[in-house]
């Protein structure tokens, strides 16, 4: 069975979300979220510094780390569908995906964006050229 680009994204999404809730990453924050039944884990705009709030950056990072993993899963499902229907991904999607990955690589160079997603994005571009 050929591994599709969508399956790679789904796998990365699952691993990202699981790592996020693990004790090796943001387990402490997710334990705190669970005590609130995952409801209102932040004060939202009231934490915004412009409104004289104080942001809880650890909770913010924990949420977005986990949530990004969840977002990769439906993107992977969509990529699977498009690849099955059309045989390839639209060039506009590939370029947009590469731009998003490059922004992530620039902002957080020592991360999965650099070591996993950038090679995958380049591989998808290579596949499209063939």
N, C-alpha and C positions, 0 to 999 in steps of 0.2 A: 504494500500500500504506500502510495506516494504521500509524503508529509506536505500538506498545503500551507501556504502562508497564513491562512486563517487559523489553522490548528496551532501554529507557532504562537500567534498572538493570544489565542485562548490559553495556551499553556503558560505564557508569560504573565497573563492576567491572574490566573489562579495562583501561581507561585508568588506573585507580588502581593496579592491580598492575604495569603496565608502567612507570608513573612511579616507583613504589617501587624498581624495580631499575635505573632509569636513573642515569647519572652526575649528573643534576640533583637527585637526591633522596638515595637510600641506596645508590648504586652501590658505594661504598667498603665498606660493611658487607656487601653481597652478595658482593663479591669475597672477603672474609674467610670468609663462609659457604661459598663454593664450595671453598675450600682445605680445608675440613673435610667436603667432600662433602655439605653441608647437614645433617649429623648433629651433634647436640649443640652447637647454636649458643649455648647458654646453660647455666649450671649450675643453672638452675631455682630451686627453693626454697633452694638453698645461697647464691644471690645475694640472697635476701630480707633486707633490713636488720634485721628482727626477730630473725633468726638470726645476726646479726653478719656478714652477707655484704655485698658491695659490688656493687650492680647496675650493669650496663653499659647505661645508658639509651639510647645510640645504637643498639645492637643490638636492644634491646627495642622501640624506636620503629620501626626498620626492619622487624622481623618483623610487628608489628601493622599497620603501614601496608599492607604487601604482603598480609597475610592478610585484612584487611578487604575489599580489592578482590576476592580470591578468594571470600569469603563472599557478596558481592553477586551473583555469577554464578548460583549455584543459586537464590537468592531471586528473581532475575529470571526464571529458567526456571519456577519455581513460579507466579509472578505471571502469566506468559504463559499457563500451563495453566489457572489459575483463571479468568482473563478470557475465554478461549476457551470453557470449559465453562459458566460462569455468566453471562457477559456483563458482570459487574462484580465488584469485590473486596468481601469482607465488611467492613462498617463497623469491626468489632473490629480487623482487620488494619490498616486505614487509621489508626485512632486510635493503635495501638501503634507503627506506623511513624513517625507524627508525633511521638510522645513521644520515641522514640529519636533522631530527627533534632534535636528541640529541645534535648535534653541535649547532643548534639554541638555545636550552635550556641552554647549557653551556655558550654561548656567551651573551645571553640576557635572564637571568633567569626570570625576571618579565615581561613576555610577553605572547602573544597568543600561542607561541610555547609550553610553559610550561602548560598553563591552558586549551588549546583546542586541539592542534595538538598532544601532547604527549599522552594524554588519548585516542585519536582517533587511533594513531599508535599502542598502546598497545591493544586496542580493536580489531583492524584488525589482530594482531598476535594471539589473543585469538580465534577469529573466525576461523583462519586457522588451529589451533590445534584441533578444534572440528570436 
